[in-house]
Amino acid sequence: MGMVGRLSHHALVARRRTHRRRPAASRRAPHWPDAMARARLHPPPPHETADEPLSSDLAGQVDVAPVMAAQAPPADSALDMPLAHIGWHEPFHWLALGWRDFLRSPAIGLFYGACFVLMGWVLLGFFKYAPAYTLAMSAGFLLMGPFMCLGLYEASRHLALGEPASFLGSLTAWRRNLGQLAIFGVVLLVLEMIWGRAALIVFAVSFDGMPDFGDSLHTLLSIENLPFIVTYLCVGGFFAGLIYAVSVVSMPMMLDRPVDAISAGLTSLRLVTTQPGVMLMWGALITLIVVLAMLPGFLGLLVAGPVLGHASWHAYKAATALVAPPQP
């Protein structure tokens, strides 16, 4: 092949390589610079609706922006439940409503009142034969009290709906939210065990051995036992206040709404911490009524116990009046 032939061959090869490096669209178009210029001068029309899927330069690519924009908002938690502002006069109104519910269903109230009296007699027996465990058994009062009141809450719930209160329904009220009520009971049991251990420590530090009070409160309340009494009451007051704070409205809430035990307990704690004055007054009223009812051999609990149980239901309804409970 001559010189001219070799030059023509190299020019042909170079032209083919340049043609391969061009875009695919330009190799198919005979005048590709003119076609691209026309595309710049006359762009395709934009999409008319936002719902139309957008095109992509890469095959198989999907635009996920509309899907992300359509995500559902997160569901409201029980911790976000708005709580009503409680006035200072309302605890007395709750007591009046509790007395009204007791008169409307006296048989149910007297049954639970008799259970409270029996628990008081058991407490007296522990003070007589095992005084070191008296404070722990007092914690058992606070542990069993809210669960005993479930039947009273159920009776008040039916009465508020204009329905007759059923004795059998009050006995089986725990079935409405059994799992969460059991979890909450375990939490209260742990607090009661810690309280009992703290009471034993107070006894061990204050006395040399197990004290003998001679079956009399006068011996216990003597002046030489003043440091023990102050420490005893401070420890008991701390645990009693903690149990009160997490259970003041949590038990009726779990009976009335499908909420979990942790959310109910924290909502109760939020109510006490955001409105401490009126809730402390309500706790003081409960304590005063219970102490006065215990003086005549615990017989006063026959009426005071169920009235306080009904009143606690109305306290819960007043605190959550801004949110209607879900319909069954």
Secondary structure, 3 states (H helix, E strand, C coil): CCHHHHHHHHHHHHHHHHHHHCCHHHHHCCCHHHHHHHHHHCCCCCCCCCCCCCCCCCCCCCCCHHHHHCCCCCCCCHHHCCCCCCCCCHHHHHHHHHHHHHHHCHHHHHHHHHHHHHHHHHHHHHHHHCHHHHHHHHHHHHHHHHHHCHHHHHHHHHHHCCCCCCHHHHHCHHHHHHHHHHHHHHHHHHHHHHHHHHHHHHHHHHCCCCCCCCCCHHHHCCHHHHHHHHHHHHHHHHHHHHHHHHHCCHHHHHHHCCCCHHHHHHHHHHHHHHCHHHHHHHHHHHHHHHHHHHCCCCCCHHHHHHHHHHHHHHHHHHHCCCCCCCCC
